[in-house]
Amino acid sequence: MFDYSARPELLKDRVILVTGAGRGIGAAAAKTYAAHGATVLLLGKTEANLTQVYDEIEAAGHPQPAVIPFNLETALPHQYDELAAMIETEFGHLDGLLHNASIIGPRTPIEQLSGENFMRVMHVNVNAMFMLTSTLLPLLKLSRDASVVFTSSSVGRKGRAYWGAYGVSKFATEGLMQTLADEVDSVAPVRSNSINPGATRTSMRAQAYPAENPQNNPTPEEIMPVYLYLMGPDSTGINGQAFNAQ
């Protein structure tokens, strides 16, 4: 596990947007960020899940979060602009962006992977992530110390059979992270890095490995140290790097 111990108010007064915040790693990250003082913007497609996370954060007495229902698969360009305008009006700037939302798609040989399935995975995991990043970058540049964290995978760092669209999308994620890192390096107070969560007890992991015993994997809460490190001031100056949560 990544070795890092965060002080209680590490993220005090920071505004952080988390995609896929309704469950799994996204929900754990949102609650962990809130517990360390951040105002968390909960973005996802299922409002009921986001509301549950919102209620848990409020009940714990942490800064009031915001629920943002937003479907990355169907969102149009103008909706990204409207999202950025809303965040600017309500919060003035953005200190952090965690790209957590993604879909796995069919795990099948390339020869048997339909174009429709390939394009759907690439749209959610890459195109939507690009749109969100490019649209929110001006708000991140208004921060004194902003962090963009991309969620990668071991199959996005070394190709592996039958991971098709998902694996390719994670290679693209690493490419987008590195490109952004190089562009903002020494130019803006924004850093860009990626995290490979590793085998974690989530529904996506169960979908990919149905025969696996989930109890053998850590919970999302247990892999949070690296998520805190990269989103807080202790990682200032760390840019363009690929991290492993485990």
Buried (B, 14 or more C-beta within 10 A) or exposed (E): EBEBEBEEEBBEEBBBBBBBBBBBBBBBBBBBBBBBBBBBBBBBBEBEBBBBBBEBBEEEEBBEBBBBBBBBEEBEEEBBEBBBEEBBEEBEBBBBBBBBBBBBBBBBEEEEBEEEBBEBBBBBBBBBBBBBBEBBBEBBBBBEBBBBBBBBBBBBBEEEEBBBBBBBBBBBBBEBBBEBBEEBBEEBBBBBBBBBBBBBBBEBBEEBEEEEEBEEBBBBBBBBBBBBBBBBEBBEEBBBBBBBBB
